[in-house]
């Protein structure tokens, strides 16, 4: 697995204001092969930081991503499959 590569990619964000320590903590947990602890830590973070970390991990090593999160693909808002569901009430409002 590419543990050191993922660590180095995450450490590129360590100078980010307010969230730099979060990237550094996750990077060192992953480099130390503590993937479950890293996954729990990442999942507890704010949306933007959490999503950025997951994308970096998935782009660099899908195998690590699968072990940590059970997925190898990350979907963001606005993807084709995430267009939302319209109810009858919403359709009625659009017709008038």
C-alpha positions as CSV (number, residue, x, y, z in Angstrom):
1,X,0.0,0.0,0.0
2,X,1.1,3.6,-0.6
3,X,0.9,4.8,3.0
4,X,3.8,7.2,2.7
5,X,2.5,8.6,-0.5
6,X,-0.9,9.3,1.1
7,X,0.9,10.8,4.1
8,X,2.9,13.2,2.0
9,X,-0.1,14.3,0.0
10,X,-2.0,15.0,3.2
11,X,1.0,16.9,4.7
12,X,0.8,19.3,1.7
13,X,-2.2,20.8,3.5
14,X,-0.6,21.1,6.9
15,X,-0.1,24.9,6.6
16,X,-3.8,25.4,6.0
17,X,-5.1,27.9,8.5
18,X,-7.3,26.4,11.3
19,X,-7.3,22.9,9.8
20,X,-3.5,22.2,9.4
21,X,-3.3,20.1,12.5
22,X,-6.2,17.9,11.3
23,X,-4.4,17.0,8.1
24,X,-1.2,16.4,10.0
25,X,-2.9,14.1,12.5
26,X,-4.7,12.1,9.8
27,X,-1.4,11.8,7.8
28,X,0.5,10.4,10.7
29,X,-2.2,7.9,11.7
30,X,-2.3,6.6,8.1
31,X,1.5,6.4,7.9
32,X,1.5,4.5,11.2
33,X,-0.9,1.9,9.6
34,X,-3.7,3.0,12.0
35,X,-6.3,3.1,9.3
36,X,-9.4,2.6,11.5
37,X,-8.3,5.3,13.9
38,X,-7.6,7.6,10.9
39,X,-11.0,6.8,9.4
40,X,-12.8,7.6,12.7
41,X,-10.9,10.8,13.1
42,X,-11.6,11.9,9.5
43,X,-15.3,11.1,9.8
44,X,-15.6,13.3,12.9
45,X,-14.3,16.4,11.0
46,X,-16.1,19.3,9.3
47,X,-17.5,18.7,5.8
48,X,-14.9,20.5,3.7
49,X,-11.8,19.1,5.5
50,X,-13.3,15.6,5.7
51,X,-14.2,15.6,2.0
52,X,-10.8,16.9,0.9
53,X,-9.0,14.2,2.9
54,X,-11.2,11.5,1.5
55,X,-10.6,12.7,-2.1
56,X,-6.8,12.8,-1.5
57,X,-6.8,9.3,-0.1
58,X,-9.0,7.9,-2.9
59,X,-7.0,9.6,-5.7
60,X,-3.7,8.3,-4.3
61,X,-4.6,4.8,-3.2
62,X,-8.0,3.3,-3.7
63,X,-7.0,0.2,-1.6
64,X,-6.4,2.4,1.5
65,X,-9.7,4.2,0.8
66,X,-11.6,0.9,0.6
67,X,-10.0,-0.3,3.9
68,X,-10.8,2.9,5.7
69,X,-14.2,3.9,4.3
70,X,-15.5,0.9,2.3
71,X,-15.6,2.9,-0.9
72,X,-13.3,3.6,-3.8
73,X,-15.3,6.4,-5.4
74,X,-16.4,9.7,-3.8
75,X,-19.6,11.4,-4.9
76,X,-20.1,15.1,-4.4
77,X,-23.2,17.2,-4.5
78,X,-24.4,17.7,-8.1
79,X,-23.2,14.4,-9.5
80,X,-25.6,12.8,-12.0
81,X,-27.0,10.4,-9.5
82,X,-27.5,13.1,-6.8
83,X,-30.2,15.2,-8.5
84,X,-32.7,15.0,-5.7
85,X,-36.2,13.7,-5.5
86,X,-39.2,15.8,-6.4
87,X,-42.4,15.3,-4.5
88,X,-45.9,15.8,-5.9
89,X,-46.2,19.0,-3.9
90,X,-43.1,20.5,-5.6
91,X,-44.4,19.6,-9.0
92,X,-47.7,21.2,-8.3
93,X,-45.9,24.4,-7.3
94,X,-43.9,24.4,-10.6
95,X,-47.0,24.0,-12.7
96,X,-48.8,27.0,-11.4
